[in-house]
Amino acid sequence: MDIDSFRKSAHRLVDWMADYFQSVETYPVKSQVKPGATYDKLPSSAPEKGESMDAIFRDFQEIIVPGMTHWQHPGFHAYFNGNSSYPSVLAEMLTATLAAQCMIWETSPAATELEEKMMDWLKDLLHLPHAWQGVIHDTASTATLVSLITARETHTGWKINKKGFQGNERFRIYASKQSHSSVEKAVRIAGLGSDNLVLIDVDKQYSLSIADLKDKVKADLKAGFIPLWMVATLGSTGSTAVDPLKEVTEVCKQYKIWLHVDAAWAGTAMMLPEYQWLRQGLEAADSFVFNPHKWMFTNFDCTAYFVRDAESLQRTFTLIPEYLKTRSHGRVNNYSDWGIQLGRRFRALKLWFVLRNFGKEGLRKKVANHIKWAQDLATDIDRHPQFELLAPAPLATVCFRYRPPEVSDDDLNALNEKLLHELNQSGKIYLTHTKLADIYTIRLVVGQTYQQKHHIDKAWEIILVTACQLS
Ligand SMILES: Cc1ncc(COP(=O)(O)O)c(C=O)c1O
């Protein structure tokens, strides 16, 4: 491809992108293709001779697009939204064009310094403690692993980094039964062993039980274990339950446990004055993670990770081989010392575009609307005689099931699984499920960037009609 064809193709692709955004509602939200369908349409090896962009782009539209689930469709209510937005997409185009490795300050000073500034802006926007320092990671899973390894190293005086496990470390990790699977993954990867992850009971709201936490910590101490690290979740994946952070901080302080706060999705709500209760006690946490790539309309991947003690974090992860030594060492920030990867994408750029283009006011308005529409829906569901709300909806996720009186309790799980399947097959909306107290629970998340109130009304109407046609 020469530069003239690049220019021509780029214009064509941008037109396609704008058309896609305008017409995204005409696609089935969840891809309808069968397993293997995309694979079978692709040749068994790469072409010997280069192909034209026309041919490649035609196949993109004919083979790839049908096999995509449309996460930017306003009927997307599954998981937690992995959002983008127009300014974010534009920034991604520039990031791809610059294609810089932003591992150390010298490899792109602006990338490092913009990241530092964006972390300051996020602290201001979410009312996080001023003294914290932040870094962008790829995912919350990575940030959680980084937090655990830092806690492990800080506790042992950086000995495991150097000598490895000596066989006598008896660490315990705590998180609620509703915490995200990334917690157990981190425990495994950090070499602490899933058996040492102590899952704490939850109350009727699916929030961590402080009484059970205290009992389990005390029992562990009695048995000779060392309580090392715990995760408090603000907005659990299943039902967006909020752990009692203030009480958790007291337990952590008493037993010198590192406290990591996982607010992957819900953290964004801290920008709203009426959601300041979410962050009560937060200043006592050791680390905190939230994902602008979820509810802050910034393309995946973009996780904001904040720590109280950036020195311990860097001491845990810094490794400077000869080829990375620079004259600026000690005077500038090298973000590859703040985590696992050496090579780093320029992720701060899209955050900058999003924060500037929406403005704090624009972001607050969007998130407040999502919460309002979700809560109106929760009220409608609660009032409907054949539906049941299964968990509180403190934010913008609604957990419910269909419960027609003629169906016995034993058959409700299967009925709701069928309902979810039918809804997703319709291609009009996409929802996912969880189990709460062994009950098959349908989750509906409001939070796609360009969703409007009428999309939520339509989703509810589709649910009602589909449920009616089931029996
Ligand atoms: C509460 C919570 N923590 C962590 C994660 C993991 O996020 P990521 O995909 O960025 O690793 C999720 C994902 O939805 C989540 O809901």
The ligand as a MOL file (V3000), in Angstrom:
LIG
                    3D

  0  0  0     0  0            999 V3000
M  V30 BEGIN CTAB
M  V30 COUNTS 16 16 0 0 0
M  V30 BEGIN ATOM
M  V30 1 C -16.1090 -5.8460 39.8780 0
M  V30 2 C -15.1990 -6.2190 38.7530 0
M  V30 3 N -13.8910 -6.3430 38.9740 0
M  V30 4 C -13.0270 -6.6750 38.0020 0
M  V30 5 C -13.4620 -6.8890 36.7100 0
M  V30 6 C -12.4660 -7.2760 35.6560 0
M  V30 7 O -12.3100 -6.2370 34.7590 0
M  V30 8 P -11.2520 -6.3350 33.5690 0
M  V30 9 O -11.9640 -6.9630 32.4260 0
M  V30 10 O -10.8570 -4.9100 33.3150 0
M  V30 11 O -10.1160 -7.1620 34.0520 0
M  V30 12 C -14.8180 -6.7720 36.4180 0
M  V30 13 C -15.3160 -6.9960 35.0500 0
M  V30 14 O -16.4490 -6.8020 34.7260 0
M  V30 15 C -15.7040 -6.4410 37.4610 0
M  V30 16 O -17.0170 -6.3420 37.2340 0
M  V30 END ATOM
M  V30 BEGIN BOND
M  V30 1 1 1 2
M  V30 2 1 2 3
M  V30 3 2 2 15
M  V30 4 2 3 4
M  V30 5 1 4 5
M  V30 6 1 5 6
M  V30 7 2 5 12
M  V30 8 1 6 7
M  V30 9 1 7 8
M  V30 10 2 8 9
M  V30 11 1 8 10
M  V30 12 1 8 11
M  V30 13 1 12 13
M  V30 14 1 12 15
M  V30 15 2 13 14
M  V30 16 1 15 16
M  V30 END BOND
M  V30 END CTAB
M  END
